[in-house]
């Protein structure tokens, strides 16, 4: 997937690819699990994590929809050739 060209601020999860969002989630998890951040920062990281998860879900949903469309097109093409 290519990076979207939205007008949102830099660092906004809406600007991230799936892979970038997952990488950031992994970094957040590592920092929290290792106790590298305090409770206040953990809350901020949690909020960002929720946004990143939502971004991943949106991308996966889009990909799943496209795969279903391609499958339907393939089925239609197969039916036409039979």
C-alpha positions as CSV (number, residue, x, y, z in Angstrom):
1,X,0.0,0.0,0.0
2,X,1.2,3.5,-0.7
3,X,1.2,6.3,1.8
4,X,-2.0,8.4,1.6
5,X,-1.8,12.0,0.8
6,X,-4.3,13.5,3.2
7,X,-4.1,17.0,4.6
8,X,-3.8,15.8,8.2
9,X,-0.9,16.7,10.4
10,X,2.4,14.8,10.2
11,X,2.5,11.8,12.5
12,X,-1.2,11.3,12.2
13,X,-2.0,7.6,11.9
14,X,-4.2,8.4,8.9
15,X,-1.0,9.2,7.0
16,X,0.6,5.8,7.8
17,X,0.8,2.7,5.8
18,X,-0.3,-0.6,7.5
19,X,3.3,-1.6,8.1
20,X,4.2,1.8,9.6
21,X,1.3,1.7,11.9
22,X,2.1,-1.8,13.1
23,X,5.8,-0.8,13.6
24,X,4.7,2.1,15.8
25,X,2.3,-0.1,17.8
26,X,5.2,-2.5,18.4
27,X,7.3,0.3,19.6
28,X,4.6,1.5,22.0
29,X,4.1,-2.0,23.4
30,X,7.9,-2.3,24.0
31,X,8.1,1.0,25.8
32,X,5.1,0.3,28.0
33,X,6.2,-3.3,28.8
34,X,9.7,-2.3,29.7
35,X,8.5,0.5,32.0
36,X,10.4,3.1,30.0
37,X,7.5,5.6,30.5
38,X,5.4,6.9,33.3
39,X,1.7,6.5,33.8
40,X,0.8,9.8,32.2
41,X,2.9,9.0,29.1
42,X,1.5,5.5,29.0
43,X,-2.0,7.0,28.7
44,X,-0.9,9.2,25.8
45,X,0.7,6.1,24.2
46,X,-2.4,4.1,24.8
47,X,-4.5,6.7,23.0
48,X,-2.1,6.8,20.1
49,X,-2.2,3.0,20.0
50,X,-6.0,3.0,19.7
51,X,-5.7,5.3,16.7
52,X,-3.1,3.1,15.2
53,X,-5.2,0.0,15.7
54,X,-8.1,1.8,14.0
55,X,-5.9,2.8,11.1
56,X,-4.9,-0.9,10.7
57,X,-8.5,-2.0,10.8
58,X,-9.4,0.5,8.2
59,X,-6.6,-0.6,5.9
60,X,-7.4,-4.3,6.4
61,X,-11.1,-3.7,5.7
62,X,-10.3,-1.9,2.5
63,X,-7.9,-4.7,1.4
64,X,-10.5,-7.4,2.3
65,X,-13.2,-5.6,0.3
66,X,-10.9,-5.3,-2.7
67,X,-10.0,-9.0,-2.5
68,X,-13.7,-9.9,-2.4
69,X,-14.3,-7.7,-5.5
70,X,-11.4,-9.4,-7.3
71,X,-12.8,-12.8,-6.4
72,X,-16.2,-11.8,-7.7
73,X,-14.7,-10.6,-10.9
74,X,-12.8,-13.9,-11.3
75,X,-16.0,-15.9,-10.7
76,X,-17.8,-13.8,-13.3
77,X,-15.0,-14.3,-15.8
78,X,-15.0,-18.1,-15.1
79,X,-18.7,-18.3,-15.5
80,X,-18.6,-16.4,-18.8
81,X,-16.0,-18.8,-20.2
82,X,-18.0,-22.0,-19.2
